[in-house]
Amino acid sequence: MDAIKKFAGDHPQLTSWVVLAIGMVIILVWSARDVGFTGGQWAALVVTTILLAGACVWIIGWEDDEDEALMAENGGKSTE
């Protein structure tokens, strides 16, 4: 368990991507279970959903990068 906590602390964006992707795939499967997709269509939807989760985490991470840059400019002091 400590190894998982250390990994999550060392790689927060990757951890967020995995957690968000799992949740999004669960929602996808639940909501489209009766549609009748073929195996290839399911695979394409799942891969696209995982990539979308990664894009979401990447975009959200832009704000973190901006906050870190502002903190560095102000010598570690918050601007709020």
Residue frames as a rotation matrix with the C-alpha (Angstrom) as fourth column:
MET 1
0.569 0.822 0.000 0.00
0.822 -0.569 0.000 0.00
0.000 0.000 -1.000 0.00
ASP 2
0.382 -0.506 -0.773 2.89
0.191 -0.775 0.602 2.35
-0.904 -0.378 -0.200 0.74
ALA 3
-0.657 -0.644 0.392 4.25
0.482 0.040 0.875 1.77
-0.579 0.764 0.284 -2.76
ILE 4
-0.051 0.736 0.675 0.91
0.964 -0.139 0.225 2.86
0.260 0.662 -0.703 -4.27
LYS 5
0.790 0.330 -0.517 0.86
0.514 -0.816 0.264 6.00
-0.335 -0.474 -0.814 -2.11
LYS 6
-0.075 -0.906 -0.416 4.44
0.184 -0.423 0.888 6.82
-0.980 -0.010 0.198 -3.09
PHE 7
-0.649 -0.118 0.752 3.67
0.739 0.136 0.660 6.31
-0.180 0.984 -0.001 -6.79
ALA 8
0.377 0.877 0.296 0.54
0.897 -0.426 0.119 8.50
0.231 0.221 -0.948 -6.52
GLY 9
0.692 -0.164 -0.703 2.56
0.309 -0.813 0.493 11.21
-0.653 -0.558 -0.512 -4.78
ASP 10
-0.365 -0.928 -0.075 5.39
0.206 -0.159 0.966 11.04
-0.908 0.337 0.249 -7.29
HIS 11
-0.973 0.059 0.222 3.11
0.220 -0.032 0.975 10.92
0.065 0.998 0.018 -10.36
PRO 12
-0.533 0.821 -0.204 -0.14
0.039 -0.217 -0.975 12.77
-0.845 -0.528 0.084 -9.58
GLN 13
-0.172 0.496 -0.851 -1.14
-0.907 -0.417 -0.060 13.39
-0.384 0.761 0.522 -13.21
LEU 14
-0.686 -0.107 -0.719 -0.63
-0.473 0.817 0.330 9.76
0.552 0.567 -0.612 -14.22
THR 15
-0.913 0.380 -0.149 -2.62
0.358 0.573 -0.737 8.64
-0.195 -0.726 -0.659 -11.19
SER 16
-0.350 0.810 -0.471 -5.39
-0.364 -0.581 -0.728 11.09
-0.863 -0.083 0.498 -12.04
TRP 17
-0.386 0.146 -0.911 -5.43
-0.916 0.056 0.397 9.81
0.109 0.988 0.112 -15.61
VAL 18
-0.890 0.004 -0.456 -5.81
-0.013 0.999 0.033 6.19
0.455 0.035 -0.890 -14.49
VAL 19
-0.745 0.635 -0.204 -8.56
0.366 0.133 -0.921 6.95
-0.558 -0.761 -0.331 -11.98
LEU 20
-0.247 0.663 -0.707 -10.48
-0.615 -0.671 -0.414 9.21
-0.749 0.332 0.573 -14.36
ALA 21
-0.552 -0.014 -0.834 -10.14
-0.776 0.375 0.507 6.70
0.305 0.927 -0.218 -17.23
ILE 22
-0.950 0.220 -0.222 -11.45
0.278 0.919 -0.280 3.85
0.142 -0.328 -0.934 -15.09
GLY 23
-0.496 0.799 -0.339 -14.45
0.175 -0.290 -0.941 5.92
-0.850 -0.526 0.004 -14.02
MET 24
-0.230 0.393 -0.891 -15.19
-0.830 -0.557 -0.032 7.09
-0.509 0.732 0.454 -17.56
VAL 25
-0.765 -0.070 -0.640 -14.95
-0.471 0.739 0.481 3.56
0.439 0.670 -0.599 -18.99
ILE 26
-0.853 0.510 -0.111 -17.31
0.447 0.605 -0.659 2.26
-0.269 -0.612 -0.744 -16.29
ILE 27
-0.232 0.787 -0.572 -19.82
-0.214 -0.615 -0.759 5.00
-0.949 -0.053 0.311 -17.15
LEU 28
-0.428 0.005 -0.904 -19.40
-0.899 -0.101 0.425 4.26
-0.090 0.995 0.048 -20.88
VAL 29
-0.926 0.047 -0.376 -20.01
-0.037 0.977 0.212 0.54
0.377 0.210 -0.902 -20.46
TRP 30
-0.684 0.703 -0.194 -22.97
0.434 0.179 -0.883 1.13
-0.586 -0.688 -0.428 -18.14
SER 31
-0.157 0.668 -0.727 -24.66
-0.385 -0.719 -0.578 3.67
-0.909 0.189 0.371 -20.39
ALA 32
-0.068 0.084 -0.994 -24.10
-0.997 -0.027 0.066 1.83
-0.022 0.996 0.086 -23.70
ARG 33
-0.689 -0.286 0.666 -24.55
-0.418 0.907 -0.044 -1.76
-0.592 -0.309 -0.745 -22.55
ASP 34
-0.013 0.802 0.597 -27.77
0.316 0.570 -0.759 -2.30
-0.949 0.179 -0.260 -24.52
VAL 35
0.183 0.058 -0.981 -26.71
-0.694 -0.699 -0.171 -0.56
-0.696 0.713 -0.088 -27.75
GLY 36
0.825 0.142 0.547 -25.33
0.164 0.865 -0.473 -3.66
-0.541 0.480 0.691 -29.45
PHE 37
0.477 -0.745 -0.467 -21.83
-0.865 -0.491 -0.100 -2.55
-0.155 0.452 -0.878 -30.38
THR 38
0.819 -0.354 -0.451 -19.46
0.094 0.859 -0.504 -5.07
0.565 0.370 0.737 -31.94
GLY 39
0.621 -0.648 -0.440 -16.16
0.731 0.278 0.623 -5.94
-0.281 -0.709 0.647 -30.25
GLY 40
-0.324 -0.780 0.535 -14.22
0.915 -0.403 -0.033 -3.58
0.241 0.479 0.844 -32.49
GLN 41
0.145 0.467 0.872 -16.58
0.176 -0.880 0.442 -0.72
0.974 0.090 -0.210 -31.76
TRP 42
0.959 0.168 -0.230 -16.28
0.239 -0.032 0.971 -1.32
0.156 -0.985 -0.071 -28.02
ALA 43
0.208 -0.965 -0.162 -12.49
0.946 0.156 0.286 -1.38
-0.250 -0.212 0.945 -28.31
ALA 44
-0.364 -0.319 0.875 -12.48
0.654 -0.756 -0.004 1.89
0.663 0.571 0.484 -30.24
LEU 45
0.538 0.649 0.539 -14.80
0.024 -0.651 0.759 3.54
0.843 -0.395 -0.365 -27.71
VAL 46
0.875 -0.241 -0.420 -12.75
0.471 0.215 0.856 2.36
-0.116 -0.946 0.301 -24.73
VAL 47
-0.127 -0.981 0.148 -9.43
0.990 -0.115 0.082 3.50
-0.063 0.157 0.986 -26.27
THR 48
-0.221 0.115 0.968 -10.93
0.411 -0.890 0.200 6.87
0.884 0.442 0.150 -27.22
THR 49
0.815 0.568 0.113 -12.37
0.099 -0.329 0.939 7.29
0.570 -0.754 -0.325 -23.72
ILE 50
0.557 -0.694 -0.456 -8.98
0.771 0.228 0.595 6.56
-0.309 -0.683 0.662 -22.14
LEU 51
-0.428 -0.718 0.550 -7.27
0.866 -0.499 0.021 9.08
0.259 0.485 0.835 -24.44
LEU 52
0.175 0.585 0.792 -9.96
0.203 -0.808 0.553 11.65
0.963 0.064 -0.260 -23.64
ALA 53
0.921 0.111 -0.374 -9.35
0.377 -0.013 0.926 11.16
0.098 -0.994 -0.054 -19.92
GLY 54
0.034 -0.990 -0.140 -5.64
0.957 -0.008 0.291 11.77
-0.289 -0.144 0.946 -20.53
ALA 55
-0.395 -0.119 0.911 -6.39
0.594 -0.789 0.154 14.96
0.701 0.602 0.382 -22.46
CYS 56
0.653 0.700 0.289 -8.63
0.181 -0.514 0.838 16.18
0.736 -0.495 -0.462 -19.64
VAL 57
0.735 -0.449 -0.508 -5.92
0.604 0.093 0.791 15.61
-0.308 -0.888 0.340 -17.02
TRP 58
-0.290 -0.880 0.375 -3.33
0.957 -0.267 0.113 17.27
0.001 0.392 0.920 -19.26
ILE 59
-0.096 0.334 0.938 -5.50
0.367 -0.864 0.346 20.37
0.925 0.377 -0.039 -19.74
ILE 60
0.906 0.419 -0.066 -6.28
0.188 -0.258 0.948 20.59
0.380 -0.871 -0.313 -16.02
GLY 61
0.401 -0.846 -0.353 -2.52
0.869 0.229 0.439 20.32
-0.290 -0.482 0.827 -15.40
TRP 62
-0.068 -0.404 0.912 -1.93
0.668 -0.698 -0.259 23.55
0.741 0.592 0.317 -17.34
GLU 63
0.690 0.393 0.607 -3.31
-0.144 -0.748 0.648 25.50
0.709 -0.535 -0.460 -14.38
ASP 64
0.883 -0.420 -0.210 -0.89
0.373 0.356 0.857 23.74
-0.285 -0.835 0.471 -12.02
ASP 65
0.030 -0.915 0.403 2.04
0.996 -0.008 -0.091 24.70
0.086 0.404 0.910 -14.26
GLU 66
0.101 0.080 0.992 0.91
0.276 -0.960 0.050 28.34
0.956 0.269 -0.119 -14.28
ASP 67
0.942 0.279 0.185 0.54
-0.107 -0.270 0.957 28.33
0.317 -0.921 -0.225 -10.48
GLU 68
0.592 -0.792 -0.152 4.03
0.724 0.439 0.532 26.90
-0.355 -0.425 0.833 -10.05
ALA 69
-0.126 -0.634 0.763 5.49
0.850 -0.466 -0.247 29.54
0.512 0.618 0.597 -12.40
LEU 70
0.433 0.361 0.826 3.79
-0.050 -0.906 0.421 32.34
0.900 -0.223 -0.374 -10.44
MET 71
0.987 -0.101 -0.123 5.05
0.140 0.183 0.973 30.91
-0.076 -0.978 0.195 -7.15
ALA 72
0.233 -0.965 0.121 8.60
0.964 0.246 0.101 30.80
-0.128 0.093 0.987 -8.54
GLU 73
-0.065 -0.214 0.975 8.35
0.526 -0.837 -0.149 34.44
0.848 0.503 0.167 -9.68
ASN 74
0.534 0.397 0.746 7.13
-0.355 -0.696 0.624 35.57
0.767 -0.598 -0.231 -6.26
GLY 75
-0.467 -0.846 0.257 9.75
-0.627 0.111 -0.771 33.69
0.624 -0.521 -0.582 -4.31
GLY 76
-0.797 0.159 -0.582 7.35
0.351 0.907 -0.232 31.03
0.491 -0.390 -0.779 -3.06
LYS 77
-0.810 0.540 -0.231 4.67
-0.031 -0.433 -0.901 33.43
-0.586 -0.722 0.367 -1.83
SER 78
-0.289 0.812 0.508 1.07
0.915 0.390 -0.101 33.01
-0.280 0.435 -0.856 -2.85
THR 79
-0.947 -0.031 0.319 -0.47
0.177 -0.881 0.439 35.78
0.268 0.473 0.840 -4.95
GLU 80
-0.096 0.994 -0.047 -3.96
0.520 0.090 0.849 35.29
0.849 0.057 -0.526 -3.46
